[in-house]
Amino acid sequence: MIYAATRAPDKPLLTASDGEEFHTTQFPAPGLDTPRPQLDNGTLKIPTAPEEPPAAPAQPPSTIEAPPPPPPALQPPAAPPQVQDDSEARRLAEEERRRQEEEERRKWERLRAKQLVVDSGDAPGSASALGGNGTDAAAAGNAGEGEEDPNRRFLARASQSGADTSKATMNPRTDALVAQGTMIKGVLETAIQSDLAGMVRAVVSEDVWSFDGRRVLIPGGSRLIGEYRSGLATGQTRVFIVWTRLLRSDGMSVQLGSTGTDELGRSGMPGEVDNHYFERFGSAILLSVVGGATQFIANLGTDQNGSNTNQTYTDPQTGQTVTIQTQPNQYVQNARQIGAQQVSQSLNRIAEEALRNSINIAPTIHVDQGSRIMVFVRRDLDFSEFYPDPVREALTEIRRERAAKNRLSK
């Protein structure tokens, strides 16, 4: 019935009769005598907990087996026994024996020497009591010890030093030798300015002959190559030049490694010296002048405003003349003086800093091209590989003449 009441009515058929009636479902109203359902207010029923399942049977403990031990490492085969070489031991033993013999020989030489050694540490006057060679030996043994005079110390050291011996050697080819100390004259091709180090070039102006005067080894027109250094000290007036190479016109080259001199043989090349006075002292002088001018202007204003001022005017009604004296403002004067002092002190400090930075400017030396130079040959120059031996040439000429005579005689 409920379904029929809630179900949508079907569409009327075209064949249905028009006098059909529709009746709804009727529900009876609840009566007042119907008992209400009993509700249990305030009682909470807790459901019983489910029973716990039985515990699983305990499993027996498992045992972990240890891994098998690693296989033993393979030992490398033992090296064959080395054959002992006793030559090194014999050499060391021989050196030790020689050292002992040399020490023994020196000991006997000291015992046989005519020399007396005196220990004067405890008895200062004991050395003076000895006479003859004993006194000289003691003085020589204590040379330079306890002496305050540098001249005596130098004398003691010089008396102990022996004379060095230089063995003479023979140079068989003096015909192809430019000996040490030979002077090579030349003319500069490039100018020099010592602000930065650089290279320099010159031309030999005169021929340089061999030591025996047989032939010309350095002809005129040969080229000289050198270097000069920078960073001159204050007061220095010469440029230090090192001539490194000599190049002849036929292509022969020689390493010189010699120093340059002036025409009198003095080391270094003289030139025009620029001491940079303006760069060194100009900023300091300018700042000092500005500071002095500031102080002068401040004092000048103080003198003008420091005296009392008298003002005189006449009363037009009474005709009486009144003079009013005005005193200067001391606060303004003090402020002006303090400001001038601060400015002057600041300028003085700036001048000192500028002078400190510019006082060490090195001088600059200018050497013009075309200046005459001299090269002091520092070591022997050997040209024997490029010239035949004159003795052998003479022997060859004699043999040639004899052979010609023998042919003519036959």
Secondary structure as the mmCIF struct_conf table of DSSP 4:
data_model
#
loop_
_struct_conf.conf_type_id
_struct_conf.id
_struct_conf.beg_label_comp_id
_struct_conf.beg_label_asym_id
_struct_conf.beg_label_seq_id
_struct_conf.end_label_comp_id
_struct_conf.end_label_asym_id
_struct_conf.end_label_seq_id
HELX_RH_AL_P HELX_RH_AL_P1 ILE A 2 THR A 6
BEND BEND1 ARG A 7 ARG A 7
HELX_LH_PP_P HELX_LH_PP_P1 ALA A 8 LEU A 13
TURN_TY1_P TURN_TY1_P1 LEU A 14 THR A 15
BEND BEND2 ALA A 16 ALA A 16
TURN_TY1_P TURN_TY1_P2 ASP A 18 GLY A 19
HELX_LH_PP_P HELX_LH_PP_P2 PRO A 28 GLY A 31
TURN_TY1_P TURN_TY1_P3 LEU A 32 ASP A 33
BEND BEND3 THR A 34 THR A 34
HELX_LH_PP_P HELX_LH_PP_P3 PRO A 35 GLN A 38
TURN_TY1_P TURN_TY1_P4 ASN A 41 GLY A 42
HELX_LH_PP_P HELX_LH_PP_P4 LYS A 45 SER A 62
HELX_LH_PP_P HELX_LH_PP_P5 ILE A 64 GLN A 84
TURN_TY1_P TURN_TY1_P5 ASP A 86 ASP A 86
HELX_RH_AL_P HELX_RH_AL_P2 SER A 87 ARG A 112
BEND BEND4 ALA A 113 LYS A 114
BEND BEND5 GLY A 121 ASP A 122
TURN_TY1_P TURN_TY1_P6 PRO A 124 SER A 126
HELX_RH_3T_P HELX_RH_3T_P1 ALA A 127 ALA A 129
TURN_TY1_P TURN_TY1_P7 GLY A 132 GLY A 132
HELX_RH_AL_P HELX_RH_AL_P3 ASN A 133 GLY A 141
TURN_TY1_P TURN_TY1_P8 ASN A 142 GLY A 144
BEND BEND6 GLU A 145 GLY A 146
HELX_RH_AL_P HELX_RH_AL_P4 PRO A 150 GLN A 160
BEND BEND7 SER A 161 SER A 161
BEND BEND8 PRO A 172 PRO A 172
HELX_RH_3T_P HELX_RH_3T_P2 THR A 174 ALA A 176
STRN STRN1 LEU A 177 VAL A 178
TURN_TY1_P TURN_TY1_P9 GLN A 180 GLY A 181
STRN STRN2 MET A 183 LEU A 188
BEND BEND9 GLU A 189 THR A 190
STRN STRN3 ILE A 192 GLN A 193
TURN_TY1_P TURN_TY1_P10 SER A 194 ASP A 195
BEND BEND10 LEU A 196 LEU A 196
STRN STRN4 GLY A 198 VAL A 204
BEND BEND11 GLU A 206 GLU A 206
STRN STRN5 VAL A 208 TRP A 209
TURN_TY1_P TURN_TY1_P11 PHE A 211 ASP A 212
BEND BEND12 GLY A 213 ARG A 215
STRN STRN6 VAL A 216 ILE A 218
TURN_TY1_P TURN_TY1_P12 GLY A 220 GLY A 221
STRN STRN7 ARG A 223 TYR A 228
HELX_LH_PP_P HELX_LH_PP_P6 LEU A 232 ALA A 233
TURN_TY1_P TURN_TY1_P13 THR A 234 GLY A 235
STRN STRN8 ARG A 238 VAL A 239
STRN STRN9 ILE A 241 LEU A 247
TURN_TY1_P TURN_TY1_P14 SER A 249 ASP A 250
BEND BEND13 GLY A 251 GLY A 251
STRN STRN10 SER A 253 THR A 261
TURN_TY1_P TURN_TY1_P15 GLU A 263 LEU A 264
STRN STRN11 SER A 267 SER A 267
BEND BEND14 GLY A 268 GLY A 268
STRN STRN12 MET A 269 PRO A 270
STRN STRN13 GLU A 272 ASP A 274
HELX_RH_AL_P HELX_RH_AL_P5 TYR A 277 ASN A 305
BEND BEND15 GLY A 306 SER A 307
STRN STRN14 THR A 309 THR A 314
TURN_TY1_P TURN_TY1_P16 PRO A 316 THR A 318
STRN STRN15 THR A 321 THR A 326
HELX_RH_AL_P HELX_RH_AL_P6 GLN A 330 SER A 358
TURN_TY1_P TURN_TY1_P17 ILE A 359 ASN A 360
HELX_LH_PP_P HELX_LH_PP_P7 ILE A 361 PRO A 363
STRN STRN16 THR A 364 VAL A 367
TURN_TY1_P TURN_TY1_P18 GLN A 369 GLY A 370
STRN STRN17 ARG A 372 PHE A 376
BEND BEND16 ARG A 379 ARG A 379
STRN STRN18 LEU A 381 ASP A 382
TURN_TY1_P TURN_TY1_P19 SER A 384 PHE A 386
BEND BEND17 TYR A 387 TYR A 387
HELX_RH_AL_P HELX_RH_AL_P7 PRO A 390 SER A 409
#
